[in-house]
Amino acid sequence: MAAGDTRPDSADQVPELRTATHDFLKALANPTRQRVMLLFARGAELSVNEVAEQAGIGQPTASQQLVLLRRGGILTSRRIGKVVLYRSDKEGVSAALTDLQDYLRVCC
């Protein structure tokens, strides 16, 4: 490698994104999920029904989108009786962004 070149030698292992980071990127790739994500700004904690109402989507769609956002590490949830409340997962987002940044340093 030339001086200052940070690309891996052929003998080095090629970096890979963690599965969680792939799920994070998939979660970001949908306009409906992007709209839903914005509902959780400033620490909001919302139920599926509240998300559906505020995002203008049906409850089944809201539920599907929330599952994908949780799988992507963007949201976390907790149960209170029969109600599941969702909120931002700052640690999950930070971990995915760090993994993505490390990957991009090597590949680009």
Phi and psi restraints in degrees (range 20) as a CNS / XPLOR table:
assign (resid 1 and name C) (resid 2 and name N)
       (resid 2 and name CA) (resid 2 and name C) 1.0 -74.7 20.0 2
assign (resid 2 and name N) (resid 2 and name CA)
       (resid 2 and name C) (resid 3 and name N) 1.0 157.4 20.0 2
assign (resid 2 and name C) (resid 3 and name N)
       (resid 3 and name CA) (resid 3 and name C) 1.0 -56.1 20.0 2
assign (resid 3 and name N) (resid 3 and name CA)
       (resid 3 and name C) (resid 4 and name N) 1.0 133.7 20.0 2
assign (resid 3 and name C) (resid 4 and name N)
       (resid 4 and name CA) (resid 4 and name C) 1.0 83.7 20.0 2
assign (resid 4 and name N) (resid 4 and name CA)
       (resid 4 and name C) (resid 5 and name N) 1.0 -7.4 20.0 2
assign (resid 4 and name C) (resid 5 and name N)
       (resid 5 and name CA) (resid 5 and name C) 1.0 -81.8 20.0 2
assign (resid 5 and name N) (resid 5 and name CA)
       (resid 5 and name C) (resid 6 and name N) 1.0 122.5 20.0 2
assign (resid 5 and name C) (resid 6 and name N)
       (resid 6 and name CA) (resid 6 and name C) 1.0 -103.9 20.0 2
assign (resid 6 and name N) (resid 6 and name CA)
       (resid 6 and name C) (resid 7 and name N) 1.0 9.1 20.0 2
assign (resid 6 and name C) (resid 7 and name N)
       (resid 7 and name CA) (resid 7 and name C) 1.0 -70.5 20.0 2
assign (resid 7 and name N) (resid 7 and name CA)
       (resid 7 and name C) (resid 8 and name N) 1.0 145.9 20.0 2
assign (resid 7 and name C) (resid 8 and name N)
       (resid 8 and name CA) (resid 8 and name C) 1.0 -70.6 20.0 2
assign (resid 8 and name N) (resid 8 and name CA)
       (resid 8 and name C) (resid 9 and name N) 1.0 145.3 20.0 2
assign (resid 8 and name C) (resid 9 and name N)
       (resid 9 and name CA) (resid 9 and name C) 1.0 -68.5 20.0 2
assign (resid 9 and name N) (resid 9 and name CA)
       (resid 9 and name C) (resid 10 and name N) 1.0 162.8 20.0 2
assign (resid 9 and name C) (resid 10 and name N)
       (resid 10 and name CA) (resid 10 and name C) 1.0 -59.6 20.0 2
assign (resid 10 and name N) (resid 10 and name CA)
       (resid 10 and name C) (resid 11 and name N) 1.0 -25.9 20.0 2
assign (resid 10 and name C) (resid 11 and name N)
       (resid 11 and name CA) (resid 11 and name C) 1.0 -77.4 20.0 2
assign (resid 11 and name N) (resid 11 and name CA)
       (resid 11 and name C) (resid 12 and name N) 1.0 -21.4 20.0 2
assign (resid 11 and name C) (resid 12 and name N)
       (resid 12 and name CA) (resid 12 and name C) 1.0 -74.2 20.0 2
assign (resid 12 and name N) (resid 12 and name CA)
       (resid 12 and name C) (resid 13 and name N) 1.0 151.9 20.0 2
assign (resid 12 and name C) (resid 13 and name N)
       (resid 13 and name CA) (resid 13 and name C) 1.0 -76.1 20.0 2
assign (resid 13 and name N) (resid 13 and name CA)
       (resid 13 and name C) (resid 14 and name N) 1.0 134.6 20.0 2
assign (resid 13 and name C) (resid 14 and name N)
       (resid 14 and name CA) (resid 14 and name C) 1.0 -72.0 20.0 2
assign (resid 14 and name N) (resid 14 and name CA)
       (resid 14 and name C) (resid 15 and name N) 1.0 130.4 20.0 2
assign (resid 14 and name C) (resid 15 and name N)
       (resid 15 and name CA) (resid 15 and name C) 1.0 -68.1 20.0 2
assign (resid 15 and name N) (resid 15 and name CA)
       (resid 15 and name C) (resid 16 and name N) 1.0 151.2 20.0 2
assign (resid 15 and name C) (resid 16 and name N)
       (resid 16 and name CA) (resid 16 and name C) 1.0 -131.5 20.0 2
assign (resid 16 and name N) (resid 16 and name CA)
       (resid 16 and name C) (resid 17 and name N) 1.0 148.2 20.0 2
assign (resid 16 and name C) (resid 17 and name N)
       (resid 17 and name CA) (resid 17 and name C) 1.0 -75.7 20.0 2
assign (resid 17 and name N) (resid 17 and name CA)
       (resid 17 and name C) (resid 18 and name N) 1.0 145.0 20.0 2
assign (resid 17 and name C) (resid 18 and name N)
       (resid 18 and name CA) (resid 18 and name C) 1.0 -66.2 20.0 2
assign (resid 18 and name N) (resid 18 and name CA)
       (resid 18 and name C) (resid 19 and name N) 1.0 155.2 20.0 2
assign (resid 18 and name C) (resid 19 and name N)
       (resid 19 and name CA) (resid 19 and name C) 1.0 -56.7 20.0 2
assign (resid 19 and name N) (resid 19 and name CA)
       (resid 19 and name C) (resid 20 and name N) 1.0 -39.5 20.0 2
assign (resid 19 and name C) (resid 20 and name N)
       (resid 20 and name CA) (resid 20 and name C) 1.0 -60.9 20.0 2
assign (resid 20 and name N) (resid 20 and name CA)
       (resid 20 and name C) (resid 21 and name N) 1.0 -34.7 20.0 2
assign (resid 20 and name C) (resid 21 and name N)
       (resid 21 and name CA) (resid 21 and name C) 1.0 -72.6 20.0 2
assign (resid 21 and name N) (resid 21 and name CA)
       (resid 21 and name C) (resid 22 and name N) 1.0 -36.9 20.0 2
assign (resid 21 and name C) (resid 22 and name N)
       (resid 22 and name CA) (resid 22 and name C) 1.0 -60.0 20.0 2
assign (resid 22 and name N) (resid 22 and name CA)
       (resid 22 and name C) (resid 23 and name N) 1.0 -44.7 20.0 2
assign (resid 22 and name C) (resid 23 and name N)
       (resid 23 and name CA) (resid 23 and name C) 1.0 -63.4 20.0 2
assign (resid 23 and name N) (resid 23 and name CA)
       (resid 23 and name C) (resid 24 and name N) 1.0 -36.7 20.0 2
assign (resid 23 and name C) (resid 24 and name N)
       (resid 24 and name CA) (resid 24 and name C) 1.0 -60.9 20.0 2
assign (resid 24 and name N) (resid 24 and name CA)
       (resid 24 and name C) (resid 25 and name N) 1.0 -48.2 20.0 2
assign (resid 24 and name C) (resid 25 and name N)
       (resid 25 and name CA) (resid 25 and name C) 1.0 -65.0 20.0 2
assign (resid 25 and name N) (resid 25 and name CA)
       (resid 25 and name C) (resid 26 and name N) 1.0 -39.1 20.0 2
assign (resid 25 and name C) (resid 26 and name N)
       (resid 26 and name CA) (resid 26 and name C) 1.0 -62.5 20.0 2
assign (resid 26 and name N) (resid 26 and name CA)
       (resid 26 and name C) (resid 27 and name N) 1.0 -40.7 20.0 2
assign (resid 26 and name C) (resid 27 and name N)
       (resid 27 and name CA) (resid 27 and name C) 1.0 -63.5 20.0 2
assign (resid 27 and name N) (resid 27 and name CA)
       (resid 27 and name C) (resid 28 and name N) 1.0 -35.3 20.0 2
assign (resid 27 and name C) (resid 28 and name N)
       (resid 28 and name CA) (resid 28 and name C) 1.0 -76.0 20.0 2
assign (resid 28 and name N) (resid 28 and name CA)
       (resid 28 and name C) (resid 29 and name N) 1.0 -16.4 20.0 2
assign (resid 28 and name C) (resid 29 and name N)
       (resid 29 and name CA) (resid 29 and name C) 1.0 -81.5 20.0 2
assign (resid 29 and name N) (resid 29 and name CA)
       (resid 29 and name C) (resid 30 and name N) 1.0 2.4 20.0 2
assign (resid 29 and name C) (resid 30 and name N)
       (resid 30 and name CA) (resid 30 and name C) 1.0 -119.9 20.0 2
assign (resid 30 and name N) (resid 30 and name CA)
       (resid 30 and name C) (resid 31 and name N) 1.0 127.7 20.0 2
assign (resid 30 and name C) (resid 31 and name N)
       (resid 31 and name CA) (resid 31 and name C) 1.0 -58.6 20.0 2
assign (resid 31 and name N) (resid 31 and name CA)
       (resid 31 and name C) (resid 32 and name N) 1.0 -36.3 20.0 2
assign (resid 31 and name C) (resid 32 and name N)
       (resid 32 and name CA) (resid 32 and name C) 1.0 -65.4 20.0 2
assign (resid 32 and name N) (resid 32 and name CA)
       (resid 32 and name C) (resid 33 and name N) 1.0 -44.3 20.0 2
assign (resid 32 and name C) (resid 33 and name N)
       (resid 33 and name CA) (resid 33 and name C) 1.0 -65.3 20.0 2
assign (resid 33 and name N) (resid 33 and name CA)
       (resid 33 and name C) (resid 34 and name N) 1.0 -33.9 20.0 2
assign (resid 33 and name C) (resid 34 and name N)
       (resid 34 and name CA) (resid 34 and name C) 1.0 -62.7 20.0 2
assign (resid 34 and name N) (resid 34 and name CA)
       (resid 34 and name C) (resid 35 and name N) 1.0 -41.8 20.0 2
assign (resid 34 and name C) (resid 35 and name N)
       (resid 35 and name CA) (resid 35 and name C) 1.0 -63.9 20.0 2
assign (resid 35 and name N) (resid 35 and name CA)
       (resid 35 and name C) (resid 36 and name N) 1.0 -43.6 20.0 2
assign (resid 35 and name C) (resid 36 and name N)
       (resid 36 and name CA) (resid 36 and name C) 1.0 -63.0 20.0 2
assign (resid 36 and name N) (resid 36 and name CA)
       (resid 36 and name C) (resid 37 and name N) 1.0 -41.6 20.0 2
assign (resid 36 and name C) (resid 37 and name N)
       (resid 37 and name CA) (resid 37 and name C) 1.0 -55.3 20.0 2
assign (resid 37 and name N) (resid 37 and name CA)
       (resid 37 and name C) (resid 38 and name N) 1.0 -40.9 20.0 2
assign (resid 37 and name C) (resid 38 and name N)
       (resid 38 and name CA) (resid 38 and name C) 1.0 -65.0 20.0 2
assign (resid 38 and name N) (resid 38 and name CA)
       (resid 38 and name C) (resid 39 and name N) 1.0 -20.5 20.0 2
assign (resid 38 and name C) (resid 39 and name N)
       (resid 39 and name CA) (resid 39 and name C) 1.0 -67.3 20.0 2
assign (resid 39 and name N) (resid 39 and name CA)
       (resid 39 and name C) (resid 40 and name N) 1.0 -19.8 20.0 2
assign (resid 39 and name C) (resid 40 and name N)
       (resid 40 and name CA) (resid 40 and name C) 1.0 -97.6 20.0 2
assign (resid 40 and name N) (resid 40 and name CA)
       (resid 40 and name C) (resid 41 and name N) 1.0 11.5 20.0 2
assign (resid 40 and name C) (resid 41 and name N)
       (resid 41 and name CA) (resid 41 and name C) 1.0 -62.4 20.0 2
assign (resid 41 and name N) (resid 41 and name CA)
       (resid 41 and name C) (resid 42 and name N) 1.0 151.5 20.0 2
assign (resid 41 and name C) (resid 42 and name N)
       (resid 42 and name CA) (resid 42 and name C) 1.0 59.9 20.0 2
assign (resid 42 and name N) (resid 42 and name CA)
       (resid 42 and name C) (resid 43 and name N) 1.0 31.2 20.0 2
assign (resid 42 and name C) (resid 43 and name N)
       (resid 43 and name CA) (resid 43 and name C) 1.0 79.9 20.0 2
assign (resid 43 and name N) (resid 43 and name CA)
       (resid 43 and name C) (resid 44 and name N) 1.0 15.2 20.0 2
assign (resid 43 and name C) (resid 44 and name N)
       (resid 44 and name CA) (resid 44 and name C) 1.0 -58.6 20.0 2
assign (resid 44 and name N) (resid 44 and name CA)
       (resid 44 and name C) (resid 45 and name N) 1.0 145.5 20.0 2
assign (resid 44 and name C) (resid 45 and name N)
       (resid 45 and name CA) (resid 45 and name C) 1.0 -127.2 20.0 2
assign (resid 45 and name N) (resid 45 and name CA)
       (resid 45 and name C) (resid 46 and name N) 1.0 119.2 20.0 2
assign (resid 45 and name C) (resid 46 and name N)
       (resid 46 and name CA) (resid 46 and name C) 1.0 -131.6 20.0 2
assign (resid 46 and name N) (resid 46 and name CA)
       (resid 46 and name C) (resid 47 and name N) 1.0 150.1 20.0 2
assign (resid 46 and name C) (resid 47 and name N)
       (resid 47 and name CA) (resid 47 and name C) 1.0 -86.4 20.0 2
assign (resid 47 and name N) (resid 47 and name CA)
       (resid 47 and name C) (resid 48 and name N) 1.0 170.0 20.0 2
assign (resid 47 and name C) (resid 48 and name N)
       (resid 48 and name CA) (resid 48 and name C) 1.0 -57.7 20.0 2
assign (resid 48 and name N) (resid 48 and name CA)
       (resid 48 and name C) (resid 49 and name N) 1.0 -44.6 20.0 2
assign (resid 48 and name C) (resid 49 and name N)
       (resid 49 and name CA) (resid 49 and name C) 1.0 -64.4 20.0 2
assign (resid 49 and name N) (resid 49 and name CA)
       (resid 49 and name C) (resid 50 and name N) 1.0 -38.9 20.0 2
assign (resid 49 and name C) (resid 50 and name N)
       (resid 50 and name CA) (resid 50 and name C) 1.0 -65.9 20.0 2
assign (resid 50 and name N) (resid 50 and name CA)
       (resid 50 and name C) (resid 51 and name N) 1.0 -40.4 20.0 2
assign (resid 50 and name C) (resid 51 and name N)
       (resid 51 and name CA) (resid 51 and name C) 1.0 -62.6 20.0 2
assign (resid 51 and name N) (resid 51 and name CA)
       (resid 51 and name C) (resid 52 and name N) 1.0 -46.2 20.0 2
assign (resid 51 and name C) (resid 52 and name N)
       (resid 52 and name CA) (resid 52 and name C) 1.0 -58.1 20.0 2
assign (resid 52 and name N) (resid 52 and name CA)
       (resid 52 and name C) (resid 53 and name N) 1.0 -47.2 20.0 2
assign (resid 52 and name C) (resid 53 and name N)
       (resid 53 and name CA) (resid 53 and name C) 1.0 -64.4 20.0 2
assign (resid 53 and name N) (resid 53 and name CA)
       (resid 53 and name C) (resid 54 and name N) 1.0 -47.7 20.0 2
assign (resid 53 and name C) (resid 54 and name N)
       (resid 54 and name CA) (resid 54 and name C) 1.0 -72.4 20.0 2
assign (resid 54 and name N) (resid 54 and name CA)
       (resid 54 and name C) (resid 55 and name N) 1.0 -28.9 20.0 2
assign (resid 54 and name C) (resid 55 and name N)
       (resid 55 and name CA) (resid 55 and name C) 1.0 -90.3 20.0 2
assign (resid 55 and name N) (resid 55 and name CA)
       (resid 55 and name C) (resid 56 and name N) 1.0 -9.5 20.0 2
assign (resid 55 and name C) (resid 56 and name N)
       (resid 56 and name CA) (resid 56 and name C) 1.0 70.1 20.0 2
assign (resid 56 and name N) (resid 56 and name CA)
       (resid 56 and name C) (resid 57 and name N) 1.0 37.2 20.0 2
assign (resid 56 and name C) (resid 57 and name N)
       (resid 57 and name CA) (resid 57 and name C) 1.0 -128.4 20.0 2
assign (resid 57 and name N) (resid 57 and name CA)
       (resid 57 and name C) (resid 58 and name N) 1.0 164.6 20.0 2
assign (resid 57 and name C) (resid 58 and name N)
       (resid 58 and name CA) (resid 58 and name C) 1.0 -71.4 20.0 2
assign (resid 58 and name N) (resid 58 and name CA)
       (resid 58 and name C) (resid 59 and name N) 1.0 158.3 20.0 2
assign (resid 58 and name C) (resid 59 and name N)
       (resid 59 and name CA) (resid 59 and name C) 1.0 -60.8 20.0 2
assign (resid 59 and name N) (resid 59 and name CA)
       (resid 59 and name C) (resid 60 and name N) 1.0 -42.8 20.0 2
assign (resid 59 and name C) (resid 60 and name N)
       (resid 60 and name CA) (resid 60 and name C) 1.0 -61.8 20.0 2
assign (resid 60 and name N) (resid 60 and name CA)
       (resid 60 and name C) (resid 61 and name N) 1.0 -38.9 20.0 2
assign (resid 60 and name C) (resid 61 and name N)
       (resid 61 and name CA) (resid 61 and name C) 1.0 -65.5 20.0 2
assign (resid 61 and name N) (resid 61 and name CA)
       (resid 61 and name C) (resid 62 and name N) 1.0 -44.0 20.0 2
assign (resid 61 and name C) (resid 62 and name N)
       (resid 62 and name CA) (resid 62 and name C) 1.0 -59.6 20.0 2
assign (resid 62 and name N) (resid 62 and name CA)
       (resid 62 and name C) (resid 63 and name N) 1.0 -44.5 20.0 2
assign (resid 62 and name C) (resid 63 and name N)
       (resid 63 and name CA) (resid 63 and name C) 1.0 -60.4 20.0 2
assign (resid 63 and name N) (resid 63 and name CA)
       (resid 63 and name C) (resid 64 and name N) 1.0 -44.3 20.0 2
assign (resid 63 and name C) (resid 64 and name N)
       (resid 64 and name CA) (resid 64 and name C) 1.0 -63.0 20.0 2
assign (resid 64 and name N) (resid 64 and name CA)
       (resid 64 and name C) (resid 65 and name N) 1.0 -43.2 20.0 2
assign (resid 64 and name C) (resid 65 and name N)
       (resid 65 and name CA) (resid 65 and name C) 1.0 -66.8 20.0 2
assign (resid 65 and name N) (resid 65 and name CA)
       (resid 65 and name C) (resid 66 and name N) 1.0 -39.0 20.0 2
assign (resid 65 and name C) (resid 66 and name N)
       (resid 66 and name CA) (resid 66 and name C) 1.0 -65.6 20.0 2
assign (resid 66 and name N) (resid 66 and name CA)
       (resid 66 and name C) (resid 67 and name N) 1.0 -38.3 20.0 2
assign (resid 66 and name C) (resid 67 and name N)
       (resid 67 and name CA) (resid 67 and name C) 1.0 -60.6 20.0 2
assign (resid 67 and name N) (resid 67 and name CA)
       (resid 67 and name C) (resid 68 and name N) 1.0 -45.1 20.0 2
assign (resid 67 and name C) (resid 68 and name N)
       (resid 68 and name CA) (resid 68 and name C) 1.0 -68.1 20.0 2
assign (resid 68 and name N) (resid 68 and name CA)
       (resid 68 and name C) (resid 69 and name N) 1.0 -36.2 20.0 2
assign (resid 68 and name C) (resid 69 and name N)
       (resid 69 and name CA) (resid 69 and name C) 1.0 -69.0 20.0 2
assign (resid 69 and name N) (resid 69 and name CA)
       (resid 69 and name C) (resid 70 and name N) 1.0 -35.4 20.0 2
assign (resid 69 and name C) (resid 70 and name N)
       (resid 70 and name CA) (resid 70 and name C) 1.0 -69.7 20.0 2
assign (resid 70 and name N) (resid 70 and name CA)
       (resid 70 and name C) (resid 71 and name N) 1.0 -43.1 20.0 2
assign (resid 70 and name C) (resid 71 and name N)
       (resid 71 and name CA) (resid 71 and name C) 1.0 -60.8 20.0 2
assign (resid 71 and name N) (resid 71 and name CA)
       (resid 71 and name C) (resid 72 and name N) 1.0 -33.7 20.0 2
assign (resid 71 and name C) (resid 72 and name N)
       (resid 72 and name CA) (resid 72 and name C) 1.0 -80.2 20.0 2
assign (resid 72 and name N) (resid 72 and name CA)
       (resid 72 and name C) (resid 73 and name N) 1.0 0.5 20.0 2
assign (resid 72 and name C) (resid 73 and name N)
       (resid 73 and name CA) (resid 73 and name C) 1.0 77.7 20.0 2
assign (resid 73 and name N) (resid 73 and name CA)
       (resid 73 and name C) (resid 74 and name N) 1.0 14.2 20.0 2
assign (resid 73 and name C) (resid 74 and name N)
       (resid 74 and name CA) (resid 74 and name C) 1.0 -89.9 20.0 2
assign (resid 74 and name N) (resid 74 and name CA)
       (resid 74 and name C) (resid 75 and name N) 1.0 -31.3 20.0 2
assign (resid 74 and name C) (resid 75 and name N)
       (resid 75 and name CA) (resid 75 and name C) 1.0 -125.8 20.0 2
assign (resid 75 and name N) (resid 75 and name CA)
       (resid 75 and name C) (resid 76 and name N) 1.0 157.8 20.0 2
assign (resid 75 and name C) (resid 76 and name N)
       (resid 76 and name CA) (resid 76 and name C) 1.0 -127.9 20.0 2
assign (resid 76 and name N) (resid 76 and name CA)
       (resid 76 and name C) (resid 77 and name N) 1.0 166.7 20.0 2
assign (resid 76 and name C) (resid 77 and name N)
       (resid 77 and name CA) (resid 77 and name C) 1.0 -141.0 20.0 2
assign (resid 77 and name N) (resid 77 and name CA)
       (resid 77 and name C) (resid 78 and name N) 1.0 160.7 20.0 2
assign (resid 77 and name C) (resid 78 and name N)
       (resid 78 and name CA) (resid 78 and name C) 1.0 -146.3 20.0 2
assign (resid 78 and name N) (resid 78 and name CA)
       (resid 78 and name C) (resid 79 and name N) 1.0 150.3 20.0 2
assign (resid 78 and name C) (resid 79 and name N)
       (resid 79 and name CA) (resid 79 and name C) 1.0 -104.7 20.0 2
assign (resid 79 and name N) (resid 79 and name CA)
       (resid 79 and name C) (resid 80 and name N) 1.0 135.2 20.0 2
assign (resid 79 and name C) (resid 80 and name N)
       (resid 80 and name CA) (resid 80 and name C) 1.0 -125.3 20.0 2
assign (resid 80 and name N) (resid 80 and name CA)
       (resid 80 and name C) (resid 81 and name N) 1.0 102.3 20.0 2
assign (resid 80 and name C) (resid 81 and name N)
       (resid 81 and name CA) (resid 81 and name C) 1.0 63.7 20.0 2
assign (resid 81 and name N) (resid 81 and name CA)
       (resid 81 and name C) (resid 82 and name N) 1.0 -121.1 20.0 2
assign (resid 81 and name C) (resid 82 and name N)
       (resid 82 and name CA) (resid 82 and name C) 1.0 -93.0 20.0 2
assign (resid 82 and name N) (resid 82 and name CA)
       (resid 82 and name C) (resid 83 and name N) 1.0 -5.9 20.0 2
assign (resid 82 and name C) (resid 83 and name N)
       (resid 83 and name CA) (resid 83 and name C) 1.0 -98.1 20.0 2
assign (resid 83 and name N) (resid 83 and name CA)
       (resid 83 and name C) (resid 84 and name N) 1.0 132.8 20.0 2
assign (resid 83 and name C) (resid 84 and name N)
       (resid 84 and name CA) (resid 84 and name C) 1.0 -103.6 20.0 2
assign (resid 84 and name N) (resid 84 and name CA)
       (resid 84 and name C) (resid 85 and name N) 1.0 126.2 20.0 2
assign (resid 84 and name C) (resid 85 and name N)
       (resid 85 and name CA) (resid 85 and name C) 1.0 -107.3 20.0 2
assign (resid 85 and name N) (resid 85 and name CA)
       (resid 85 and name C) (resid 86 and name N) 1.0 136.3 20.0 2
assign (resid 85 and name C) (resid 86 and name N)
       (resid 86 and name CA) (resid 86 and name C) 1.0 -111.5 20.0 2
assign (resid 86 and name N) (resid 86 and name CA)
       (resid 86 and name C) (resid 87 and name N) 1.0 147.7 20.0 2
assign (resid 86 and name C) (resid 87 and name N)
       (resid 87 and name CA) (resid 87 and name C) 1.0 -151.5 20.0 2
assign (resid 87 and name N) (resid 87 and name CA)
       (resid 87 and name C) (resid 88 and name N) 1.0 167.3 20.0 2
assign (resid 87 and name C) (resid 88 and name N)
       (resid 88 and name CA) (resid 88 and name C) 1.0 -60.8 20.0 2
assign (resid 88 and name N) (resid 88 and name CA)
       (resid 88 and name C) (resid 89 and name N) 1.0 144.4 20.0 2
assign (resid 88 and name C) (resid 89 and name N)
       (resid 89 and name CA) (resid 89 and name C) 1.0 -112.2 20.0 2
assign (resid 89 and name N) (resid 89 and name CA)
       (resid 89 and name C) (resid 90 and name N) 1.0 84.0 20.0 2
assign (resid 89 and name C) (resid 90 and name N)
       (resid 90 and name CA) (resid 90 and name C) 1.0 -61.1 20.0 2
assign (resid 90 and name N) (resid 90 and name CA)
       (resid 90 and name C) (resid 91 and name N) 1.0 -36.2 20.0 2
assign (resid 90 and name C) (resid 91 and name N)
       (resid 91 and name CA) (resid 91 and name C) 1.0 -67.3 20.0 2
assign (resid 91 and name N) (resid 91 and name CA)
       (resid 91 and name C) (resid 92 and name N) 1.0 -41.2 20.0 2
assign (resid 91 and name C) (resid 92 and name N)
       (resid 92 and name CA) (resid 92 and name C) 1.0 -64.0 20.0 2
assign (resid 92 and name N) (resid 92 and name CA)
       (resid 92 and name C) (resid 93 and name N) 1.0 -42.6 20.0 2
assign (resid 92 and name C) (resid 93 and name N)
       (resid 93 and name CA) (resid 93 and name C) 1.0 -64.9 20.0 2
assign (resid 93 and name N) (resid 93 and name CA)
       (resid 93 and name C) (resid 94 and name N) 1.0 -44.5 20.0 2
assign (resid 93 and name C) (resid 94 and name N)
       (resid 94 and name CA) (resid 94 and name C) 1.0 -61.1 20.0 2
assign (resid 94 and name N) (resid 94 and name CA)
       (resid 94 and name C) (resid 95 and name N) 1.0 -43.0 20.0 2
assign (resid 94 and name C) (resid 95 and name N)
       (resid 95 and name CA) (resid 95 and name C) 1.0 -63.4 20.0 2
assign (resid 95 and name N) (resid 95 and name CA)
       (resid 95 and name C) (resid 96 and name N) 1.0 -42.7 20.0 2
assign (resid 95 and name C) (resid 96 and name N)
       (resid 96 and name CA) (resid 96 and name C) 1.0 -66.1 20.0 2
assign (resid 96 and name N) (resid 96 and name CA)
       (resid 96 and name C) (resid 97 and name N) 1.0 -41.0 20.0 2
assign (resid 96 and name C) (resid 97 and name N)
       (resid 97 and name CA) (resid 97 and name C) 1.0 -66.5 20.0 2
assign (resid 97 and name N) (resid 97 and name CA)
       (resid 97 and name C) (resid 98 and name N) 1.0 -38.0 20.0 2
assign (resid 97 and name C) (resid 98 and name N)
       (resid 98 and name CA) (resid 98 and name C) 1.0 -64.3 20.0 2
assign (resid 98 and name N) (resid 98 and name CA)
       (resid 98 and name C) (resid 99 and name N) 1.0 -44.9 20.0 2
assign (resid 98 and name C) (resid 99 and name N)
       (resid 99 and name CA) (resid 99 and name C) 1.0 -61.1 20.0 2
assign (resid 99 and name N) (resid 99 and name CA)
       (resid 99 and name C) (resid 100 and name N) 1.0 -44.6 20.0 2
assign (resid 99 and name C) (resid 100 and name N)
       (resid 100 and name CA) (resid 100 and name C) 1.0 -64.6 20.0 2
assign (resid 100 and name N) (resid 100 and name CA)
       (resid 100 and name C) (resid 101 and name N) 1.0 -42.1 20.0 2
assign (resid 100 and name C) (resid 101 and name N)
       (resid 101 and name CA) (resid 101 and name C) 1.0 -63.2 20.0 2
assign (resid 101 and name N) (resid 101 and name CA)
       (resid 101 and name C) (resid 102 and name N) 1.0 -43.5 20.0 2
assign (resid 101 and name C) (resid 102 and name N)
       (resid 102 and name CA) (resid 102 and name C) 1.0 -61.1 20.0 2
assign (resid 102 and name N) (resid 102 and name CA)
       (resid 102 and name C) (resid 103 and name N) 1.0 -42.3 20.0 2
assign (resid 102 and name C) (resid 103 and name N)
       (resid 103 and name CA) (resid 103 and name C) 1.0 -62.9 20.0 2
assign (resid 103 and name N) (resid 103 and name CA)
       (resid 103 and name C) (resid 104 and name N) 1.0 -45.6 20.0 2
assign (resid 103 and name C) (resid 104 and name N)
       (resid 104 and name CA) (resid 104 and name C) 1.0 -67.0 20.0 2
assign (resid 104 and name N) (resid 104 and name CA)
       (resid 104 and name C) (resid 105 and name N) 1.0 -29.7 20.0 2
assign (resid 104 and name C) (resid 105 and name N)
       (resid 105 and name CA) (resid 105 and name C) 1.0 -62.5 20.0 2
assign (resid 105 and name N) (resid 105 and name CA)
       (resid 105 and name C) (resid 106 and name N) 1.0 -34.4 20.0 2
assign (resid 105 and name C) (resid 106 and name N)
       (resid 106 and name CA) (resid 106 and name C) 1.0 -81.8 20.0 2
assign (resid 106 and name N) (resid 106 and name CA)
       (resid 106 and name C) (resid 107 and name N) 1.0 -43.6 20.0 2
assign (resid 106 and name C) (resid 107 and name N)
       (resid 107 and name CA) (resid 107 and name C) 1.0 -84.7 20.0 2
assign (resid 107 and name N) (resid 107 and name CA)
       (resid 107 and name C) (resid 108 and name N) 1.0 -25.2 20.0 2
